[in-house]
């Protein structure tokens, strides 16, 4: 599922082939603590955060390159708080290769050395991988 840029609604897509779910805000003490830590780390008010999304990628699944952008005229744009100013990624994985998130348009790409532990995809831009 992805958000349609024109309508703001969730739609099925071949761009993201993972399975996933959203965790309701403050659903329990664990989720609430994670949300508190994200707010402290990003220095953004906790109420501005989105619900935590948990995704599962099996071998061969993907999320194609995309832009997180919704037209300001889209339904739900203002009620969702507008555009994201920060993205926090947490990896619950122990894969040896792959699984990185790549930001291909980032200027920080030149600051990041890459060796053979990075996937071919990750070599296309600034990348984040599980440690």
C-alpha positions as CSV (number, residue, x, y, z in Angstrom):
1,X,0.0,0.0,0.0
2,X,1.1,3.5,-0.8
3,X,-0.5,7.0,-0.5
4,X,-2.0,8.3,-3.7
5,X,-0.4,11.8,-4.3
6,X,-3.7,13.2,-5.7
7,X,-6.3,11.8,-3.3
8,X,-4.2,11.1,-0.2
9,X,-5.8,7.7,0.1
10,X,-4.0,4.4,0.5
11,X,-3.9,2.3,-2.7
12,X,-2.4,-1.0,-3.8
13,X,0.8,-0.6,-5.8
14,X,3.5,-2.7,-7.4
15,X,6.0,0.0,-6.2
16,X,5.9,-1.5,-2.7
17,X,5.6,-5.3,-2.5
18,X,6.2,-5.7,1.3
19,X,3.5,-6.5,3.8
20,X,2.9,-4.2,6.8
21,X,0.8,-2.7,9.4
22,X,0.5,0.5,11.4
23,X,0.7,0.5,15.2
24,X,-1.9,2.7,16.9
25,X,-0.3,5.7,18.7
26,X,0.5,4.9,22.3
27,X,-1.1,1.4,21.9
28,X,1.0,0.2,24.8
29,X,4.0,1.2,26.9
30,X,6.6,-0.1,24.4
31,X,5.1,1.8,21.5
32,X,4.6,4.9,23.7
33,X,8.3,4.8,24.8
34,X,9.5,4.4,21.2
35,X,7.4,7.4,20.2
36,X,8.8,9.5,23.1
37,X,12.4,8.6,22.0
38,X,11.7,9.5,18.4
39,X,10.3,12.9,19.5
40,X,13.3,13.6,21.7
41,X,15.8,12.5,19.0
42,X,14.2,14.5,16.2
43,X,13.4,17.4,18.5
44,X,9.9,17.5,17.1
45,X,6.6,17.4,19.2
46,X,5.4,13.9,19.7
47,X,1.9,14.8,18.5
48,X,3.4,15.7,15.1
49,X,4.6,12.1,14.6
50,X,2.8,9.6,12.4
51,X,1.8,6.2,13.6
52,X,4.7,3.7,13.5
53,X,4.6,1.5,10.4
54,X,6.1,-2.0,10.6
55,X,7.1,-3.5,7.2
56,X,8.2,-7.0,6.3
57,X,10.2,-7.6,3.2
58,X,10.7,-11.1,2.1
59,X,13.4,-12.2,-0.4
60,X,12.8,-10.4,-3.7
61,X,10.3,-7.9,-2.3
62,X,11.0,-4.2,-2.8
63,X,10.0,-0.6,-2.5
64,X,10.9,1.2,-5.7
65,X,12.5,4.6,-5.7
66,X,9.8,7.2,-5.0
67,X,9.3,10.7,-3.6
68,X,7.4,11.3,-0.4
69,X,5.4,14.2,-1.7
70,X,1.7,14.9,-1.5
71,X,0.1,17.9,-3.3
72,X,-1.0,20.5,-0.8
73,X,-4.5,20.4,-2.5
74,X,-4.9,16.6,-1.8
75,X,-7.6,15.6,0.6
76,X,-6.2,15.0,4.0
77,X,-3.0,17.0,3.4
78,X,-3.5,19.5,6.1
79,X,-5.1,17.0,8.6
80,X,-2.1,14.8,8.2
81,X,0.2,17.7,9.0
82,X,1.6,18.4,5.6
83,X,5.0,17.1,4.4
84,X,7.4,15.1,6.6
85,X,10.4,17.0,7.9
86,X,12.1,13.8,9.3
87,X,12.1,10.1,8.7
88,X,13.2,7.7,11.4
89,X,14.1,4.1,10.3
90,X,14.4,1.2,12.8
91,X,15.6,-2.1,11.5
92,X,14.4,-5.4,13.1
93,X,16.6,-7.5,10.9
94,X,19.8,-9.5,10.8
95,X,20.2,-9.9,7.0
96,X,23.8,-10.0,5.9
97,X,23.3,-8.2,2.6
98,X,20.7,-5.9,1.2
99,X,17.8,-4.2,3.0
100,X,19.3,-0.8,2.8
101,X,17.2,2.4,2.4
102,X,18.7,4.7,-0.3
103,X,18.3,8.4,-0.7
104,X,19.5,8.8,-4.3
105,X,19.1,12.6,-4.4
106,X,21.0,13.4,-1.2
107,X,24.1,15.5,-1.3
108,X,25.6,13.4,1.5
109,X,26.3,10.6,-0.9
110,X,29.9,11.8,-1.5
111,X,30.6,11.6,2.3
112,X,29.7,8.0,2.6
113,X,32.4,5.4,1.7
114,X,31.0,2.1,0.4
115,X,32.7,-1.3,0.4
116,X,31.5,-4.7,-0.7
117,X,29.2,-5.1,2.2
118,X,26.8,-2.6,0.5
119,X,24.3,-3.9,-2.1
120,X,24.3,-2.7,-5.7
121,X,21.2,-0.7,-4.9
122,X,22.9,1.1,-2.0
123,X,25.7,2.2,-4.1
124,X,23.4,4.5,-6.1
125,X,23.1,7.1,-3.4
126,X,23.3,7.9,0.3
127,X,22.2,4.7,2.1
128,X,21.1,3.6,5.5
129,X,21.5,-0.1,6.6
130,X,20.9,-2.1,9.7
131,X,23.9,-2.4,12.0
